[in-house]
Amino acid sequence: MSEELNQLNELSTTQTDHEYGGSEIQVLEGLEAVRKRPGMYIGSTSESGLHHLVYEIVDNSIDEALAGHCTDITVTINPGNTITVTDNGRGIPVDVQPQTGRPALEVVFTVLHAGGKFGGGGYKVSGGLHGVGASVVNAMSEWLEVQVHKNGEIYEMKFSRGKITQEMKVVGKTDHTGTTVTFKPDPEMFDTLEYNYDTLHTRMREEAFLNAGLRIQTVDLRPGQEQEDDMCYEGGIREYITFINQNKAVVHPDIIYMAGAREDSMAEIAMQYNDGYQEVMASFANNVHTAEGGMHEEGFRRALTNVLNAYGKKIKLLKDDEKVSGEDCREGLSVVISVKLTEAQFEGQTKTKLGNSEMRTLVNNIVSEKLEIFLEENPAVGKAILEKALMASRAREAARKARESVRRKSVLESGQMPDKLQDCNERDPALCELYIVEGDSAAGSAIQGRDSRFQAILSMWGKMLNVEKARADKIYGNDKLYPLVLGLGAGIGEEFNIDKLRYHKIIIMADADVDGAHIRTLLLTFFFRYMRPLIERGYVYSAVPPLYKLTRGKTQRVAYSDPERDAISAEMRGDNPNVKVDINRFKGLGEMDPHELWETTMDPEKRTLRRITLDDAVAADQIFTVLMGEEVEPRKDWIVKNAQYVANLDF
């Protein structure tokens, strides 16, 4: 492990050498509101909230690792979708907690805001929800059992929906330390109880990258779904960058790594350029993903731009009056920023934006000093980075001219909407829907079948531009994209302003075949790269048209999948299995009559929409790179691996 990482670990463990006991557990308030208002504590009671329970328990183990007392964590999905999290940390304290006179183990699982993260004695830095984790998970579990290996003995306690069902007692002897928590999410609280292994594995892999040398295992023991992964990255965030860039052609082989500390704060940065056009910035504070950025990102951006401009002038690649912008400097950059501090201040719409101004200064200073040294010692890399930034600058200038041309055209048109757009009457964006439909035939049916009060139709024709392989200057003014950009009314790229958006439901309606899937993918790539707030706000949907029409006499039904087709067919036959049921496969939206399209795909009372979400920006970036990028081999491998899951597509 590098000298810098050793320094970071030393800072994490300075004050944790003393005994970790019940006096470290500070009580702030009770637990009453959790079951009444679960969304306040875990975000939602949907699938994301279900998985959040696991993250909260794991965060406690991660805090032990940050303090230098835990090297192994295992997360297991058991049959029946119960979860077990095991670590080899010091074990939750079991002695009496002074404020309550009760065992500290009991307090941690029954009192909100109780934990070693308060008062400064238990942990120097910590993530999670600041101490609410264990008690909230307990409150939202049908049952929870915890075993603590400590002091040579195994202590056990059991709960149900936050209430004690078995007082703490010694159940055996042990020769190691650690904590094991097993729980079953409460069916009274959650919309779904089915855990997704890939979701948990992705989050745990991220934690392993952020904590160099920490071993995290994920295991699925459910029948027919058995699998496991063992992750340990001695290179930490360096290996995270390698993972991010695995399907991209890199500009320089060596990853640039910088780290430093000041008082109780520390930061590490890893970065590498690829030959693409997109920036991937993943930032974290105390292992919490800061999706909305914050001060640490600001410090990095400022330092990167200043250092590259100063270096460019020094090696005469930039003239005296010439400079590259921050956007130019970050084209094709993959960077991970991880900071740790004692009192993290999170703000923003989802509390994932770091507000500590001292972290801007710390990161700025580290990058300013260490990136300059790296460029001096690696002139070939420095020149390659500067040349890429200069190329981006020239393309940006071409894009600016294209934007101005688009603006002038918009002004000349006096605000008229594109010819291909049939607008709705409503003007409140929150009530408006825009259906993006491929082909004039399908668009004609949609226009006739829609409710024109709030539903607008935009007809697209042919395959649109693959923006993954194009620079911004090729995108502005593109004849396929221009009507869409103009119709949405919110701009594009750096100038995108979601407050100007004209529709808060943007629905991609394409055929259920290969061409339709390709059109959806092209549109989603465009939205992700140039209008990402649309996806982040949950404004983008995919329509789900039916696949089959079943007819028996004058009775007609539609089915959206093969199993549903078979079930409806059996239901229509009833007690007479020999009766004829005609089954017709819809070949495309253009085949459907206006009333059929309305009843099956557009009527808000009956339709099915799939909301496009963005839970993991790094994973999304990777899949768009694989599916839409220049490299053929990764795409081929992905298709071979996932072909088994494809259904209902006409090849």
N, C-alpha and C positions, 0 to 999 in steps of 0.2 A: 504494500500500500504506500502511496506517495507521501512525501514529507508534509504536503499541505493537508492531506486527509488525516494524518496522525495529529496534526495541530488542531483540526476541527474536532476530532474525537476527544482530545485532551480538554478542550474548552467545554465539551458537553458533559464531562464527568468530574469537573473540578470539585464541586461541592456535594457530590453524591456518595462520598466514601463513608459517611456516617450511617448509623443504623436507620433503616427504613421502617418505621413503626406507626402505630395508631395515631400518635400525636401529629403526624404529617397530614392526616386526613382532615380537611377543613369543611365544615357544613355551612351552606349558604341558605338553603330553603328546602321545602318539602316537595313531594312527588305528585300531588293531587291532579294537576291539570293534564298530565301526559296522555292518558287514555281518552280524555274528553276532546283534546285538541292535538292529535298526533302530528298533523302537518307542521305545527310550529317547531317540532323537534327533529323530524326526519324528512321533511319536505313534502311527502305525500304518502298515501297508503297503497300506491300502485307498485309496480315491479321495482322502480327505483328506490322507494322507501323500504321495501323488503330487503334489498341488497344492502341498503344503508345500515341496517342492524348489524350485519357482519362487519362492516367497516368500522363501526364504533367500538366493537370488542377488539378488533385487530389493532386499532389505534392505541389502545391501552398497552398492548404488547410492543408496538413500535416505540412508545414512550420509554419503555424499559430498555429497548435497544439503543435509543438515543442517549440514554443515561449510562450506557456501557455495561448493562447487566443481562442482556438477552442476545443470543446468537441464532436461535432457531424458532420459527413459528410455523405451525401447520394448520391449515383451514380445510375442514372436511365437510362435504355434503353427504349426510347419512341417508339411508333408505327412509322414506317418509318425509324428506325435505327438512330434516332437522340439521342443525349446524353445530360443529364442534371446533373450537379454536383453542389450540394448545401452545404454550410458550415455555421456555426454560429460563424465565426471568427470576427475580427474587421471590415472587409470590405475593399476592395481595396481603397486606398486614392483617393479622388475626387477633392482635391484642386489643385492649379496650380503647375506644376512641373517647378522649377526655370530655368533649362537649356533650355527648349523648349518654355516656356510660355503657354503651353497647359495643359488641365486637366491631372492629373497623370493617371486616368483610361484610357484615350485615349492612352497615351504613353506606358503603360503596354501592350496594345493589338496591337499596330502598329509599335513599334520600337524593333528590335532585341537587346537582352542583356539589356533590361530595367527591373529593378525590385529592390525590397528591399533587394536582396541578395548581392548587391555590396555596397561597402563603409563602411560596418560594422555596420550601424545604424539600419537597418530594422530587420535583423535576425542574431542571433548568429551562428546557424548552419542551413544548409538547404540541401535538396537533389535536385532531378531534374536535368535539363540541365543548371544549373547556370543562370537562368533568361530568357532563350529563350522560355520557355514553352508556355505562353499565346499567344505571338505574332506568334509563329510557328503554333499553333493550329488554330489561326485566319486566317493565310495565306493559310492554307490547308482546309478551310471549305467553302462550298458553301454559308453558312451564319452562323453568330454567334451573339447571343444576351447575354448581361450581365446586371444583376441588382445588385446594391449594396445597402444594408440597412446600413445607417450610418447617424449620426447626426439627427436622428428622421425622415429622409426622404429616399425615394426610388429613386435612380439615375439609369437611363437606357441609354444604348448605343447599337447601332446595326451596324453590319459590313457585308460585302460580299467579300470573297476572299481577305481579308486583308484591304479592302477599307471601309471607313466610309459611311454608308447609313443613319444613324441617329445620329446626334450630341448628346452629353450627355445632358440629361434633367431630371428634377424631375417629377416623375409620380405618386407620392403618399406619404403618411405618414407611419411611421413604429414605432414599440416599441422595436425593437431588432436590432442587427447588424449581418452582414454576407454577403456572395457573392453567387450569383447563375449564372452559365454559362450554356447556352444551345447552341449546335452547330450541324450542319449537315456536315459530311465529304464530300469533293468535289468529285463527280464522275469523274471529269477530272483528278484527281490526284491519285486515288486508284484503284487497281485491283479488290477489293471486297469492298462492303459497308455493309456486314452482320456482326453484332457484335455477338460474342460468349459469352453467359452469364457465362459459367463455367470459361472461361479465365479471365474475369473481376473479378468474385467472388474470384477466387484463389489469384489473385494479391491483392485484397482488404483485404482478410483474413490475408495475410502476413503482410500488413500494420497494421492491428489491433493487431496482435501479437507483432509487434515491438514497438507499442506505447500503453503501458499499460493504460487502462482506457478510451482510445479513442473509441467512438462508430461509427462504419461504417456500413451503410446499403447499400445493393445492391438490386435493384428492376428491374424486367423486365415487361414492360407493353404491349409488343407486343401480339396481339391476338393469342391465342392458346399456348403461351409460358409463360404465367403469372407465376411469382414466385418471392420470395424475401427472403433475409437472413439478419439477424440482428446480428452483431458481436461486442462484447466488452469483452476484456480479461484483468481483473484486475491483473492477474498473469503475463501478458506480455510474455516474452520469455520462462518462466517456462511452461506456457500452450502450447507454440509452441513445446517444447520437448515432452510433453504428447501427442500432436497431431501426431508428427513424429513416436513415439513409440507405437501408439495405437493398432497395430496388432502384436506386438512383445512381447516376454516374457522378462521382465526386470530383471537385476541382483540385483538391489537394488531399493526399492520402492520410496525413496526420491530423488528428483531432486537436484543436486548440483548447487547452484546459487552463483555467485560472481560478485561484482560490485565495482567500484572505479573511482576516478577522479584525474586529475592533471591539474592545471591552467584552460585552456578553453577546455580541452579534457576529455572525459568520456568513460567508457567501461562497458559492462555487459556481462556475460557469463553464460549460463545454459547448463548442461550436465547430461547425464544418460547413463549407459551401458545396452545393451540387450544381450541375449545369442546367437545372430547371429554372422556372420563373417565380416559384411560390416561396413564401417565407413560412417556416414552422417555428413558432416560439412557444415552448412549454415552460411555464414558470410555477414555482412552488414556494410556499412559506411554511416552515415547520411540517413539511411533507403534505400540506394541504394544497391541492391544485388551485392556483389563482387564475381562474378562467377569464376574469375581467382585467387581468394584469395588475397594474399598480406601480408603486414607487420603485421597486427593484427593476421592473421592465423599463421605466423611464430612465433610470440611471444607466442601464446597459445601452439603450438606443443613443442617448446623448454622447456617451463615451465612444461608441463604435464610429459614429459619424465624424466626430472630431479627430479621432486617431487616424482614420483612413484618409481624410482630407489633408491632414498635416503630413502623413507619410507620402501621399501622392505628390505633394508639392516638393518634398524633399528629394524624391527620386525623379523629379521632372516629368512625371506623367500628367500632372495637372499644371496648367499655366497659373500665373499669379492671380488672375481674376476668375479662374475656373474652379468649380467645386461640384462634388456629387452630393445629392440629397440623402436623407436617411432612408428613404424608400429605395433609392438606387443601391445603397450599401447593404440592404437586407434582401435583395433579390436572390433567390436560390439558397438562402441561409437557413440552416437548421441549428437551433440553439436551445439548450436547457439551462435554466437559471434556478438554483436552489438556495434559499436563504433560511437561516435559523436564528431566532431571537426570543428573548424571554417574554415580552409582552406584545404579541402580534395584534395589530388592529385591522380588522377586516371590515370592508364597507362595500358599497355598490348594491345593485339590485338584488343579487343573490348572495351577498356577503362573501364574495370570492375575489375581492380587490384589496390588495395590501395598501394600507394607508400610512405606514411608518415612514416619515420623510428621511430618517437617518439611513434607511436602507438604500435610498436613491444615491446618497453621498457615498456609502460604502461600496456599492457595486460600480458606480462611476469611477471611483479611485482605483479599484482593483483592475478594471478593464483598461483604463487610461494608462496605467503603469505597465501591466503585464502584456497587453496586446502589442504595445509599442516595442517592447523587448523582443517578443516573438517575431514580429515583422522584420526587425533589424537582423535577427539571427537566421531568418528564413526568407531571404529576398525573393527567391523564385515564387514562393507562395504569396508573398505580399504583392508582387507584380501581377500574378494571376487574379487575385482578388480585386485589385484596382481596375484591371482591364475589364473584368466582368461588370463592375459598378459603372464604368464609363459606357459600356455597351448598353446597360440598362438606362443610363441617363439619355443616350441618344434615342432609344426606343420611347422613353417617357416624353421627350420633346415631340416625337412624331405622334404619340397618343394625345398630347395636349392640342396639337393642331387638329387632330381628328375630332376631339371633344368640342373644340370651338366650332368646327364645321357642323357637328350635330346640333349644338346650341343655336347657331345661326339659322339652321334649317327649321328648328322648332319655333324660333321667333317668327320666321317668315310665314310659317304655317298658322301663326296666330293662335297657338294652343290647340289646334285641331288634333284629334287622335288618329292613330294609324288606320288605313283603310280596312285592314284585317280585323279591327276591333269593333265588336258590337257592344257598346257600353250599356250599363244598367242605369236606372233612374235615380237610385239612392246615391247620396253624396257623403254619407258618414262611412269612412273606411272600415270601421268596426262591424258594419252591417253588410259590407259588399264582398262578393266572391268573384274571382276571375278564373274561368275555366280555360286552360291552354289545351287546345285540341289540334291534333295533326290531321291535315287534309280538309279540303273544302266540303266533301260529302258528309263527314262526321260533324264538321262545324255547322253545316246547314241544318242537320237534325237537332243539334244542341241549341241553335238559335231559335228554332221553332218550338222546341220542347221546354225551354228554360222558363223561369219566372223572371221576367225582365225588370221587375222592381229592384232586385238585388243581385242578379246573376249576369255577369258580363262574359262574353265569349271572344277569345283571341285565336284566330286560325293561324297555325304554323304550316309551312309546306316544305317537304323534303327534309333531309338530314341537316341539322344545324352544325355550326362550327364546333369542333372539339377544342375548347379553350385550354385544356391541359397542355396542348402542343403549340399554343400560340401566345405571342406577347400582346400586351395591352393595345399597342398601336394597330394590331390586326383585328381587334375585337370591337373597338369603337367604330360605329358606322357600318358594321357588318349587316348586310341586307336581311339576314334571318334574325339577328339579335336586336337590331335597331327598333322594330315595332314593339318588342317586348319591353325594352328599356324605357321607351317613350310611354308605353301604356301604363307601366307601374308607376312612373313619375317620380322615382326617388333617386335617380342617378345611378352611378356605377363605380365600383372600386373605391379608391380613397375618398371620392366625393359622395358616396352613397349616404343618404340621409333618410333613415326609416320614418322620421316624422312626416315626410312628404308622401309616403306610400298611399296609394289610392284604394288598395284592397287588403284586408287582413286575412282573407282566405285565398290562397293561390293554389289552384287544384290542377294537377297534371292529369289529363284524361287521354290515355293512349291505349291502343289495342293490346290484348293479352297475348302477344306473340313476340318473336325475337325483335322485330322492328320496333314494336311498342316499347319493349324493355330498353332498347338502345336509345330511343328518344328520351325516355325518362332519365336514363343515366347521363346523357348529354346535358339535359336541362339542370339536373341536380349538380353536375360538375360546375356549370356556369354559376348557379346560385351559391354553391359552397365557396368558389374562388373569388367571386366579384360582388356578391350580395349576401354574405354569410349571416348578417343579422336577421334576415328573413327566416333562416332555419333556426337560429338561436332563440328567436321569439316564438317559434312554433307556428309560423304563418304558412308553411308549405305542406301540401297534402298530395297524396296520390289517390285518384278515384279507383274504385274497384268495380268494373263492369262485370256483368254475369258472363259465364262461359257457355251455358246451355239454356235452351227453352224446351220445356216438356209440355206436351199437349195430350189431353185425353178428352175427346169430345169437344165441348166448349170451354173446358177448364184448362187454363194455362198457368204454369209456374216457371220460375227461373232458378238456376243453381249456379253457385259461384265456385264450386270445386267438384272433383270427381266423387268423393264420398257423399257430398250433399246431393249430387245428381242421383246416385244410387238410392239414397234414403228417400228422396222425394218420389222417385219412380216406384219404389215399394209401397209408399204411402198412397199414391194415386191408384195403384192396383188394388189395394185393400185385401179383401177376402177372395178376390178373383185373380189369381196370378197369371191367367192366360189372356187377360184383357190387354189391348194394345195401347202402349204409351209411346207417342212419337217424341224422339229426342233429337233436337237439332243443335249443332254446335255453331255459336255465333262466330263468324269469320272476322268481324271487325265492327267498330262503332258505326261505320257508314252504312252497315246493313240494317241497323236498328231504326224503327220508325221513331218520330219525335216523342210520341207518348210512351214508347218502350224505354227510350233513353231517360226520360224524365222519371218514370216510375221505378226504374232499377238503379239508376246511377246518379241522378241529380236532385231528386226529391229529398230535402233534409229530414223528412220523417221516416224514410225507408232506406236511403242510400248507406253505403259503407265507405268511409274515408280512412286512409292510413296517414297519420301525421308523421312527417319526417322529422326526426329528432337528432340532436348532436350531443351525445353524451361524452364522446372522447374525440377531441379534435385531432390528436396524433393518429389514432386508428383510422379516422375518416380520411386524413391526408394520405395515409398509406394505401387505402383501398382505391382512392381516386387515382393515385400514381400507378398502381398495378393495372387497373382496368383501362385507364385512358392515356397512360404515358407512352414513352418511346420504346421502353424495353419489352420485348416480346416474350422472353423466357418466363419471367415472373407471372405474366398473364396466363400463359399456357399452364403453368403449374397450378395456379389458382382455379382454373376451369376444370382441370383433371380432378382436383381435390373436392370441388363443390358440385360436380355434375350430378352426383347422386341425389342432391336436394332439389333439383330442378323438376318442376311439374307443370303441366298445363301450358306448355309452350309448343308452338308449331314450328318445326325446323324444316 
